[in-house]
Amino acid sequence: MFSNKLWMQRLFRIKPNLSKNVHSKRKFPLNPNIEEELPTFEYTSKSSLRNRVYVFGRAETGALGIKINGLKGCQYLKSPKRSTFAELNEIEDITCGYGFTAFAVNSKNDESILYGCGINTDSQIGFHTLRNNKVLDYILLPQPIPLPLKSPKSAKVLSLSAGRAHLVVLTNEGLFTLGNNAYGQCGRPIIEDEKYSGNATIYQVPQFDPNDLLSVQCGQDHTHILTKNGEVYSCGWSADGQTGLGHFNNQSTFSAVHGDISGERIIKIACTADCVLVLSEKGEVFGWGNSEYGQLPGGETQQINSPIHVNEKWGKIVDIASGGSFCMALNENGEVFVWGYGLLGLGPEVMQSNIPTKIPGTLFGSNSFDTDCVVRKINCGISYMTAINTNGDLYTWGRNTAGNLGLGHLNNQYFPLKVAVGGYVKKVTCSFDHTVIICEPFA
């Protein structure tokens, strides 16, 4: 005998209400010992927030900014998980450093516009203490980073980027840097034996008018700034020539980068470690810095301290990315090219390529039923790569030592594979061992 409710559901095909978060597991597993290993399905909920954030990768440092209570001995989060912090705040942008994450928030009240979580041994996400004044070297959940703003209510983060242990934030009130400055990467004078743990210094770079700046981009221990006029400035560690200033010395003040990009209008800078790529408005690529793995042309030269033209016949380039030992480029036809050393996405037999090689489009969802599906954005971490196609699907590949590929396991991935995400992916930001993505809910 059916209940009235069940009878009505079957007769009129009424769907159950899934508007709330529902966590579904097998109630009585075949083997109770594998209960914790069973997958958890999260049905999406309606929210007034425009953006949705998912995190995955190394969890023990706090860089994911989520509570891990109940995840017994959790060191890695191998599949995407919704960020609770993002459910309560309007996230505008995110950047991942080495073991830490910073969130740009659209603050509608008199609250902080910048939050951070994860490793804080160099005060890269601000000065935080307990009540007994004990300095916190790890922040497990996102905490406000108080910037010295004149008008907090009208302040807004325009761009932000994180390096190994420093953070650079561009706001409408100015350019701010914090964290480790051992090589001048914060754009301020180097202080010998400066103690960075528990350091409350947040430096406002007086050199620039924020209205003239477009974006910031950190490498491992150096920083680049892009102006609205397409000019590039840099500072920090330059042992591999990564500042592009024509020398190999540490640089503690932002200086203009010239070389082959002189006269070019640059629209994007890409750098995760010590090899830098930039993209001009003409769709041409230039680079400098570390080239030990053939990332840049130049033959036997492994450190290039001034920009050179990467002249390849791959069509007009619309996006670029640079990892620890490899580079990526995306042309206007949605074709992805990779070169350098590592798990390039060309299968287990191809670990190195000195020339840009195209990854077949079928690996990113293109097929005879969806010929318009191509890649529209690329990014990478130190040892892995990502791509977003026109359907908003995220693909990852490369080294997966901390679950940073979001594929549900810790195995390395030799070719692009789609990540199960409950939303249309707009942006992915990567680092050494964790990944954060911004999505918008499916209609």
C-alpha positions as semicolon CSV with decimal commas, in nm:
position;residue;x (nm);y (nm);z (nm)
1;M;0,000;0,000;0,000
2;F;0,153;0,330;-0,106
3;S;0,137;0,642;0,107
4;N;-0,047;0,940;-0,043
5;K;0,281;1,132;-0,077
6;L;0,457;0,847;-0,258
7;W;0,150;0,783;-0,477
8;M;0,135;1,150;-0,579
9;Q;0,508;1,151;-0,660
10;R;0,475;0,848;-0,885
11;L;0,154;0,963;-1,053
12;F;0,265;1,314;-1,136
13;R;0,640;1,241;-1,155
14;I;0,706;1,489;-0,873
15;K;1,078;1,522;-0,818
16;P;1,212;1,531;-0,462
17;N;1,322;1,871;-0,331
18;L;1,699;1,893;-0,375
19;S;1,725;2,267;-0,308
20;K;1,911;2,198;0,015
21;N;2,250;2,036;0,053
22;V;2,203;1,661;0,060
23;H;2,484;1,422;0,149
24;S;2,412;1,076;0,015
25;K;2,589;0,755;0,108
26;R;2,491;0,390;0,101
27;K;2,311;0,339;0,431
28;F;2,424;-0,020;0,471
29;P;2,748;-0,073;0,276
30;L;2,844;-0,419;0,165
31;N;3,156;-0,388;0,376
32;P;3,126;-0,156;0,678
33;N;3,505;-0,113;0,682
34;I;3,495;0,085;0,359
35;E;3,224;0,327;0,473
36;E;3,467;0,621;0,485
37;E;3,589;0,542;0,133
38;L;3,245;0,559;-0,027
39;P;3,185;0,865;-0,245
40;T;2,981;1,154;-0,111
41;F;2,745;1,327;-0,353
42;E;2,666;1,692;-0,289
43;Y;2,355;1,819;-0,462
44;T;2,376;2,186;-0,542
45;S;2,174;2,441;-0,351
46;K;2,022;2,768;-0,460
47;S;2,217;3,070;-0,348
48;S;2,199;3,443;-0,401
49;L;2,577;3,455;-0,442
50;R;2,702;3,493;-0,796
51;N;3,012;3,276;-0,760
52;R;3,064;2,930;-0,617
53;V;3,407;2,809;-0,505
54;Y;3,548;2,455;-0,497
55;V;3,880;2,347;-0,344
56;F;4,094;2,035;-0,361
57;G;4,451;1,921;-0,295
58;R;4,659;1,929;0,024
59;A;4,433;2,002;0,320
60;E;4,662;1,971;0,622
61;T;4,819;2,317;0,582
62;G;4,480;2,490;0,594
63;A;4,523;2,624;0,240
64;L;4,181;2,488;0,137
65;G;4,010;2,693;0,408
66;I;3,759;2,423;0,501
67;K;3,683;2,230;0,818
68;I;3,819;1,879;0,797
69;N;3,655;1,746;1,113
70;G;3,527;1,400;1,037
71;L;3,779;1,349;0,759
72;K;3,992;1,121;0,972
73;G;4,362;1,188;0,924
74;C;4,282;1,397;0,618
75;Q;4,596;1,518;0,443
76;Y;4,454;1,539;0,093
77;L;4,119;1,632;-0,053
78;K;4,117;1,434;-0,377
79;S;3,785;1,560;-0,517
80;P;3,636;1,911;-0,537
81;K;3,457;2,029;-0,224
82;R;3,242;2,339;-0,185
83;S;3,398;2,620;0,017
84;T;3,180;2,713;0,313
85;F;3,351;3,051;0,335
86;A;3,248;3,125;-0,023
87;E;2,889;3,037;0,062
88;L;2,881;3,327;0,307
89;N;3,086;3,580;0,110
90;E;3,084;3,713;-0,244
91;I;3,421;3,598;-0,380
92;E;3,562;3,821;-0,654
93;D;3,903;3,660;-0,707
94;I;4,140;3,403;-0,557
95;T;4,512;3,332;-0,566
96;C;4,708;3,028;-0,446
97;G;5,057;3,051;-0,298
98;Y;5,278;2,772;-0,174
99;G;5,051;2,623;0,091
100;F;4,826;2,926;0,136
101;T;4,531;3,095;-0,033
102;A;4,404;3,453;-0,046
103;F;4,043;3,553;-0,125
104;A;3,928;3,889;-0,262
105;V;3,581;3,957;-0,121
106;N;3,315;4,201;-0,229
107;S;3,245;4,350;0,112
108;K;2,900;4,503;0,132
109;N;2,944;4,593;0,497
110;D;3,231;4,751;0,683
111;E;3,432;4,429;0,662
112;S;3,761;4,317;0,515
113;I;3,798;4,290;0,138
114;L;4,085;4,039;0,173
115;Y;4,104;3,706;0,357
116;G;4,370;3,439;0,380
117;C;4,428;3,086;0,509
118;G;4,705;2,827;0,514
119;I;5,076;2,854;0,588
120;N;5,168;3,188;0,744
121;T;5,525;3,134;0,861
122;D;5,636;3,450;0,677
123;S;5,324;3,657;0,752
124;Q;5,226;3,620;0,387
125;I;4,860;3,633;0,486
126;G;4,897;3,894;0,758
127;F;4,971;3,919;1,128
128;H;4,761;3,676;1,334
129;T;4,795;3,583;1,702
130;L;4,604;3,399;1,972
131;R;4,484;3,570;2,289
132;N;4,815;3,489;2,459
133;N;4,994;3,673;2,175
134;K;5,126;3,349;2,031
135;V;5,191;3,400;1,661
136;L;4,991;3,172;1,432
137;D;5,203;3,009;1,162
138;Y;4,903;2,820;1,023
139;I;4,557;2,963;0,961
140;L;4,308;2,679;0,912
141;L;4,005;2,889;0,813
142;P;3,999;3,216;0,615
143;Q;4,075;3,517;0,833
144;P;4,067;3,890;0,748
145;I;4,388;4,051;0,626
146;P;4,360;4,415;0,737
147;L;4,502;4,641;0,467
148;P;4,586;5,004;0,558
149;L;4,296;5,149;0,359
150;K;4,168;5,506;0,384
151;S;3,812;5,425;0,280
152;P;3,743;5,056;0,360
153;K;3,376;5,079;0,260
154;S;3,458;5,179;-0,097
155;A;3,780;4,979;-0,133
156;K;3,803;4,695;-0,383
157;V;4,064;4,438;-0,482
158;L;4,147;4,474;-0,852
159;S;4,410;4,201;-0,880
160;L;4,606;3,974;-0,647
161;S;4,880;3,715;-0,680
162;A;5,081;3,493;-0,445
163;G;5,435;3,363;-0,465
164;R;5,619;3,107;-0,253
165;A;5,590;3,317;0,064
166;H;5,469;3,662;-0,037
167;L;5,142;3,820;-0,145
168;V;5,078;4,119;-0,372
169;V;4,741;4,294;-0,378
170;L;4,630;4,572;-0,614
171;T;4,335;4,778;-0,486
172;N;4,171;5,098;-0,601
173;E;4,361;5,270;-0,318
174;G;4,707;5,138;-0,397
175;L;4,944;4,846;-0,441
176;F;5,019;4,646;-0,124
177;T;5,277;4,374;-0,056
178;L;5,331;4,149;0,244
179;G;5,531;3,843;0,344
180;N;5,888;3,740;0,271
181;N;6,109;4,012;0,119
182;A;6,446;3,837;0,134
183;Y;6,506;3,904;-0,238
184;G;6,317;4,233;-0,268
185;Q;6,004;4,064;-0,407
186;C;5,779;4,296;-0,204
187;G;5,926;4,601;-0,375
188;R;6,082;4,744;-0,059
189;P;6,441;4,761;0,071
190;I;6,590;4,429;0,183
191;I;6,658;4,417;0,558
192;E;6,931;4,173;0,656
193;D;6,812;3,901;0,896
194;E;6,458;4,039;0,894
195;K;6,221;3,820;1,094
196;Y;5,912;3,743;0,892
197;S;5,714;3,525;1,133
198;G;5,484;3,754;1,329
199;N;5,575;4,048;1,106
200;A;5,295;4,304;1,081
201;T;5,450;4,491;0,788
202;I;5,214;4,562;0,499
203;Y;5,395;4,780;0,249
204;Q;5,219;5,019;0,017
205;V;5,427;5,072;-0,297
206;P;5,437;5,451;-0,352
207;Q;5,574;5,422;-0,703
208;F;5,246;5,365;-0,886
209;D;4,904;5,521;-0,921
210;P;4,659;5,229;-0,893
211;N;4,453;5,383;-1,174
212;D;4,747;5,314;-1,407
213;L;4,784;4,945;-1,319
214;L;4,607;4,646;-1,474
215;S;4,727;4,339;-1,285
216;V;4,995;4,178;-1,068
217;Q;5,168;3,842;-1,113
218;C;5,403;3,667;-0,869
219;G;5,662;3,408;-0,953
220;Q;5,831;3,197;-0,689
221;D;6,025;3,482;-0,526
222;H;5,974;3,771;-0,764
223;T;5,690;3,998;-0,874
224;H;5,567;4,151;-1,199
225;I;5,326;4,438;-1,252
226;L;5,136;4,511;-1,574
227;T;5,022;4,865;-1,648
228;K;4,718;4,962;-1,851
229;N;4,956;5,092;-2,117
230;G;5,099;4,742;-2,158
231;E;5,428;4,804;-1,976
232;V;5,588;4,547;-1,744
233;Y;5,770;4,621;-1,417
234;S;5,944;4,367;-1,195
235;C;6,139;4,315;-0,873
236;G;6,274;4,031;-0,657
237;W;6,497;3,730;-0,708
238;S;6,674;3,720;-1,044
239;A;6,931;3,441;-1,017
240;D;6,776;3,289;-1,333
241;G;6,704;3,624;-1,495
242;Q;6,336;3,600;-1,401
243;T;6,297;3,973;-1,342
244;G;6,391;4,030;-1,708
245;L;6,595;4,340;-1,618
246;G;6,914;4,237;-1,797
247;H;7,102;4,120;-1,487
248;F;7,106;3,838;-1,232
249;N;7,100;4,047;-0,914
250;N;6,825;4,085;-0,655
251;Q;6,602;4,383;-0,729
252;S;6,425;4,558;-0,438
253;T;6,244;4,827;-0,639
254;F;6,011;4,785;-0,934
255;S;6,190;4,861;-1,261
256;A;6,069;4,861;-1,620
257;V;6,133;4,550;-1,832
258;H;6,256;4,614;-2,187
259;G;6,430;4,377;-2,431
260;D;6,216;4,240;-2,713
261;I;5,894;4,367;-2,552
262;S;5,998;4,731;-2,597
263;G;5,724;4,897;-2,800
264;E;5,487;4,602;-2,750
265;R;5,159;4,635;-2,564
266;I;5,154;4,344;-2,320
267;I;4,813;4,218;-2,206
268;K;4,905;3,922;-1,984
269;I;5,192;3,790;-1,770
270;A;5,219;3,421;-1,676
271;C;5,459;3,281;-1,417
272;T;5,435;3,018;-1,144
273;A;5,805;2,954;-1,076
274;D;6,107;3,112;-1,250
275;C;6,016;3,109;-1,619
276;V;5,809;3,406;-1,737
277;L;5,585;3,431;-2,043
278;V;5,405;3,745;-2,158
279;L;5,143;3,791;-2,428
280;S;5,113;4,096;-2,652
281;E;4,788;4,237;-2,791
282;K;4,902;4,112;-3,133
283;G;4,888;3,755;-3,004
284;E;5,265;3,708;-2,987
285;V;5,456;3,544;-2,700
286;F;5,775;3,662;-2,528
287;G;5,968;3,507;-2,242
288;W;6,261;3,523;-2,004
289;G;6,403;3,354;-1,693
290;N;6,479;2,988;-1,635
291;S;6,508;2,772;-1,948
292;E;6,678;2,460;-1,816
293;Y;6,412;2,241;-1,976
294;G;6,388;2,413;-2,311
295;Q;6,100;2,643;-2,217
296;L;6,253;2,929;-2,414
297;P;6,449;2,947;-2,740
298;G;6,817;3,018;-2,703
299;G;7,002;2,692;-2,752
300;E;7,238;2,618;-2,464
301;T;7,142;2,931;-2,268
302;Q;6,959;2,821;-1,955
303;Q;6,912;3,160;-1,787
304;I;6,777;3,444;-1,999
305;N;6,774;3,781;-1,825
306;S;6,601;3,990;-2,090
307;P;6,278;3,927;-2,288
308;I;6,309;3,736;-2,615
309;H;6,049;3,664;-2,880
310;V;5,909;3,310;-2,880
311;N;5,854;3,285;-3,254
312;E;5,634;2,988;-3,335
313;K;5,387;2,917;-3,616
314;W;5,086;2,842;-3,399
315;G;4,851;3,122;-3,499
316;K;4,737;3,411;-3,284
317;I;4,778;3,326;-2,916
318;V;4,502;3,430;-2,673
319;D;4,624;3,274;-2,346
320;I;4,949;3,153;-2,189
321;A;5,070;2,966;-1,879
322;S;5,410;2,882;-1,733
323;G;5,489;2,609;-1,479
324;G;5,802;2,485;-1,307
325;S;5,953;2,314;-1,611
326;F;5,702;2,358;-1,894
327;C;5,492;2,617;-2,079
328;M;5,148;2,629;-2,241
329;A;4,988;2,842;-2,510
330;L;4,632;2,863;-2,642
331;N;4,556;3,000;-2,988
332;E;4,241;3,168;-3,116
333;N;4,116;2,837;-3,258
334;G;4,108;2,683;-2,911
335;E;4,416;2,465;-2,969
336;V;4,647;2,394;-2,674
337;F;5,025;2,371;-2,724
338;V;5,269;2,241;-2,460
339;W;5,647;2,218;-2,439
340;G;5,928;2,174;-2,186
341;Y;5,963;1,884;-1,941
342;G;5,708;1,696;-1,733
343;L;5,372;1,522;-1,773
344;L;5,276;1,735;-2,070
345;G;4,946;1,568;-2,152
346;L;5,088;1,384;-2,452
347;G;5,084;1,038;-2,293
348;P;5,328;0,848;-2,069
349;E;5,591;0,816;-2,340
350;V;5,640;1,189;-2,395
351;M;5,811;1,361;-2,103
352;Q;5,997;1,631;-2,292
353;S;5,939;1,842;-2,600
354;N;6,161;2,127;-2,716
355;I;5,899;2,247;-2,961
356;P;5,535;2,340;-2,889
357;T;5,320;2,033;-2,952
358;K;4,943;2,036;-2,986
359;I;4,727;1,828;-2,755
360;P;4,440;1,670;-2,955
361;G;4,118;1,865;-2,914
362;T;3,919;1,546;-2,855
363;L;4,084;1,523;-2,514
364;F;3,906;1,847;-2,417
365;G;3,557;1,740;-2,519
366;S;3,553;1,818;-2,889
367;N;3,369;1,554;-3,095
368;S;3,140;1,513;-3,395
369;F;2,837;1,599;-3,181
370;D;2,995;1,912;-3,032
371;T;3,243;2,051;-3,284
372;D;3,222;2,400;-3,131
373;C;3,364;2,276;-2,800
374;V;3,719;2,411;-2,767
375;V;3,947;2,530;-2,490
376;R;3,902;2,893;-2,388
377;K;4,136;2,929;-2,085
378;I;4,451;2,760;-1,957
379;N;4,650;2,771;-1,634
380;C;4,900;2,560;-1,446
381;G;5,070;2,492;-1,116
382;I;5,430;2,398;-1,057
383;S;5,391;2,044;-1,195
384;Y;5,040;2,018;-1,340
385;M;4,820;2,186;-1,600
386;T;4,456;2,281;-1,641
387;A;4,220;2,387;-1,919
388;I;3,861;2,515;-1,930
389;N;3,651;2,455;-2,241
390;T;3,359;2,652;-2,383
391;N;3,112;2,434;-2,192
392;G;3,267;2,539;-1,862
393;D;3,426;2,198;-1,806
394;L;3,759;2,174;-1,623
395;Y;4,033;1,937;-1,740
396;T;4,351;1,861;-1,542
397;W;4,666;1,656;-1,594
398;G;5,019;1,622;-1,458
399;R;5,159;1,530;-1,117
400;N;4,894;1,457;-0,857
401;T;5,089;1,399;-0,536
402;A;4,837;1,579;-0,313
403;G;4,510;1,526;-0,500
404;N;4,561;1,865;-0,664
405;L;4,409;1,739;-0,991
406;G;4,070;1,684;-0,826
407;L;4,021;1,346;-0,997
408;G;3,938;1,146;-0,685
409;H;4,276;0,972;-0,654
410;L;4,648;1,042;-0,609
411;N;4,771;0,892;-0,936
412;N;4,958;1,101;-1,190
413;Q;4,759;1,186;-1,503
414;Y;4,927;1,161;-1,844
415;F;4,658;1,327;-2,056
416;P;4,374;1,575;-1,986
417;L;4,083;1,435;-1,787
418;K;3,758;1,605;-1,694
419;V;3,702;1,700;-1,329
420;A;3,355;1,646;-1,179
421;V;3,248;1,994;-1,072
422;G;2,895;2,110;-0,993
423;G;2,906;2,433;-1,188
424;Y;3,027;2,625;-1,492
425;V;3,398;2,685;-1,429
426;K;3,502;3,048;-1,480
427;K;3,853;3,050;-1,335
428;V;4,107;2,806;-1,193
429;T;4,407;2,907;-0,984
430;C;4,686;2,661;-0,909
431;S;4,995;2,636;-0,694
432;F;5,232;2,369;-0,571
433;D;4,987;2,127;-0,413
434;H;4,634;2,267;-0,413
435;T;4,380;2,409;-0,655
436;V;4,088;2,650;-0,617
437;I;3,824;2,712;-0,882
438;I;3,551;2,973;-0,920
439;C;3,226;2,860;-1,082
440;E;2,882;2,988;-1,146
441;P;2,586;2,755;-1,087
442;F;2,428;2,583;-1,383
443;A;2,103;2,747;-1,487
